[in-house]
Amino acid sequence: MKLWLSLLPLILASCASQDFDHCGDVQSCGARIYQNISSNLVLNESDLDKQVILRLSLGDDAEVIKIEVIDSSGDERFDNVVVNAVKKSFPDKQLLKLSPDDYEEIRKVKLTVSPR
C-alpha cells in the first residue's frame, strides 16, 4: 500500500533518496516528516480511497501545538488514525537543526494524507 502525503510548501520530490536521519534543509526535513508519519500510520484496506487534509502547527521545540482537520475524509476513524500518527511523529528535535528562516517555513504545514 502506498501512502501519499503532501507537505506544502515542502518539496518532497526526492524523498526516496534522502537520508532520513539528517535534517539540514527544508527538503530533507520534509522527507523526514513524511517518513516519520508514514511509519506511524496503520491503515485498513478500506482506507485506500480516503483523504484527509490537516493543518499542522509546530512550536519552538518541534512539538505539535495544533492539528486541525480542514477537510475531513468523512470517516471519523480514518481522520483520527491520521491525527494520532501525526502526534506520534513529533517532537522531532532534528527539525531544530534548520536555520531559523527554514524552521519558520515548516512551522505551519498543510498536510494531505491520501493512501493509494
C-alpha positions, 0 to 999 in steps of 0.5 A, a space after each residue: 500500500 502506498 501512502 501519499 502525503 503532501 507537505 506544502 510548501 515542502 518539496 518532497 520530490 526526492 524523498 526516496 533518496 534522502 537520508 532520513 536521519 539528517 535534517 539540514 534543509 527544508 527538503 530533507 526535513 520534509 522527507 523526514 516528516 513524511 517518513 516519520 508519519 508514514 511509519 506511524 500510520 496503520 491503515 485498513 484496506 478500506 482506507 485506500 480511497 480516503 483523504 484527509 487534509 490537516 493543518 499542522 502547527 509546530 512550536 519552538 521545540 518541534 512539538 505539535 501545538 495544533 492539528 486541525 482537520 480542514 477537510 475531513 475524509 468523512 470517516 471519523 476513524 480514518 481522520 483520527 488514525 491520521 491525527 494520532 500518527 501525526 502526534 506520534 511523529 513529533 517532537 522531532 528535535 532534528 527539525 531544530 537543526 534548520 536555520 531559523 528562516 527554514 524552521 519558520 517555513 515548516 512551522 505551519 504545514 498543510 498536510 494531505 494524507 491520501 493512501 493509494 
